[in-house]
Amino acid sequence: CVPGIPPPQVKVYDLSQLSMKFERHLDSEVVDFEVLGEDYSKLAFMCADRSINFHAKFGKYYSTRTPRQGRDMTYVRHTGDLLVVGSSSEVYRLNLEQGRFLNPMRATTSEGLNCVDVSNEHGLIAVGTEDGTVECFDSRTREAVGTLRVTKAGQEGLGQGVTALKHDPTGMHLAAGDHDGIVRLYDLRSSRPLIEKDHMYGSPIVDVKYHTAVDGTRRVMSTDKRVVKFWDPSSGANYTAIEPGQEINDACAWDGTGLMVLALENRTPGCYFAPSLGAAPRWCSFLENLTEEMEENTAGNAYDDYRFVTREELERLGMQNLIGTKMLRAYMHGFFVDNRLYGKAKAIAEPFSYDEYRARKVEEKLAEERATRITVKKKLPKVNAALAARLEKAAEEEGGKDGKKKRSRDSGAGAATRRDEESDGEDAADAGAREGGLLKDDRFAAMFKDSAFEVDEDSETYRMLHPNAPKLTKREREEMLEEHFDLESEDEDEDAEEEEDEAEAEDAEAARAARRRSAAVAKVKMYAAKDERHASAFREGRRDVSSTLTLAERAAQLAATSGKKTRVSGNKELRFEAGERGARETVRARARVAGGDGPDGAAEQTWTESGRGDTKPKRRGM
């Protein structure tokens, strides 16, 4: 019988047919139910609307209500009483033989009762309270015969305190679970617990049962919202645990078998089978065949403790003399060797391998830490980026010189007097202006923001004023910027939005002019230098950063790119041509032929092909 929501309903299954027999719908959610007979013909459902519904084979038979909302109920078979406990201190007794409520039993320690259980051996009724106690009543006299302090008191009205109770089959021991997830076993003749078992989840215990295995071993089956645990009642040692991954509401197990069913927060109940607890019931004997097929072969591989090595590795480790012995097993293009033997040989052949491995790991760790460091990038302005870079370099050099001079002055005898004089307001202002330079001076801020002040390095005027400047085209300068700097992404929409807001107050012509200016500014890109080496190369007008290359590599790179280099110095131009010696002689020979010098010419008389052992050419007198 499985009740659930939504909607409030109950489904009854026929285990012999492994199918649902019928389902019935109720008016309210089921809190607890009891099977009053040997089969489904007599059922009692306690619902959330304070009603108790009795069902027969044909359907609902009778319904009654309790004075207070019930939380748990149990059936006393030898008296025919249905006991109901809830949010009051009274234990309601509904006698099914007379069909009426009898005088209730009253608890003296708490105003809220959470659970109730009766022993079939001696008829003792145990009630768990919100106050953390267990009160026992005699079913014959209906009077309290003892109180047991189990745990601390919980908050009133929340169902805390003692949440689950169960007598063992002998009737001499009692298992009590509390809202902290702890199960305690008591001997009814003592007030001290025999053992405490903590589920370690902090979730309230929802059910406690005693399970008897096929070999007669009795274990405790305790359930909370997350896990079902089977453990030994004498030592508290765990036997097995089941975690379905969903919230558990109740658990049911068959004695002498390993089958159990869990009521979960799911549309279908969870069915689990533990063969070590017992065989499967007769109505689901096919589970035995399924578990046999699911058993894994635990036979280990023949080469689990061996390592595969090649002949080259054997020679490197000095183990080639073991070929053909039982210590090596030939396989494909190598051999299998015992891991212990391999480790000893490697330690002898490479005694410092661990130190190298440790040093390599340390370097990798340091490299990872360096990669996570914050690097400060120097940002260039939108306009006149090259000019700003040169000014910044000059400011750094001047600052370094001033720092050295200041340190030398401060180390003298009159350092205190000079520091007092330099602390004057005007000197401090001048020092701040020198330190910031043109880049931080508000008077020249528009020079690096407004495109109207951009320096055109392609104009003739700029070439006349700067004859030593590198002759680079605009495209080459853009390529050099992309090579030495990283493009900084900026939100370019803020300036445009501000200008559009200002233009709304003006006429249409002014608005169009503002949009044109914003479009021109949007084309300007912001760059940040990659590092100091790239910034220096950019200021010097070099495309490639080859300071880390060797002389041979730079010569090869120079010959591969171009054979001619031009250097402008003042009003003079020098041209260098890189090439082989034979190529230079060919050029000279072509020059002589073009000038009219033949084999007997005057220039031929003064020119002698140089070679090993040749004398120097003779000179003609003036």
Buried (B, 14 or more C-beta within 10 A) or exposed (E): BBBBEEEBBBBBBEEEEEEEEEEBEBEBBBBBBBEBEEEBEBBBBBBBBBBBBBBEEEEBEEEEEBEBBBBBBBBBEEBEBBBBBBBBBBBBBBBBEEEEBEEBBBBEBBBBBBBBBBBEEEBBBBBBBBBBBBBBBBBEEBEBEEBBEBBEBBEBEEBBBBBBBBBBEEBBBBBBBBBBBBBBBBEBEEEEBBBEBEBEEEBBBBBBBBBBBBEEEBBBBBBBBBBBBBBBBEEBEEBBEBEBEEBBBBBBBBBBBBBBBBBBEBEEBBEBBBBEBBBBBEEBEEBEEEBEEEEEEEEEEEEEEBBBBEEEBBEBBEBEEBEEEEEBBEEEEBBBBBEEBBEEBBEEEBEEEEEEEEEEEEEEEEEEEEEEEEEEBBBBBBBBBBBBBEBBBEBEEEEEEEEEEBEEEEEEEEBEEEEEEEEEEEEEEEEEEEEEBBBEEEEBEEBBBEEEEBEEBEEEEEEEEEEEEBEBEEEEBEEBBEBBBBEEEEEBEEBBEEBBEEBEEEEEEEBEEBBEBBEEBEEBBBBBBBEEEBBBBBBEBBBEBEEEEEEEEEEEEBEEEEEEEEEEEEEEEEEEEEEEEEEEEEEEEEEBEEEEBEEEEEEEEEBEEEEEEEEEEEEEEE
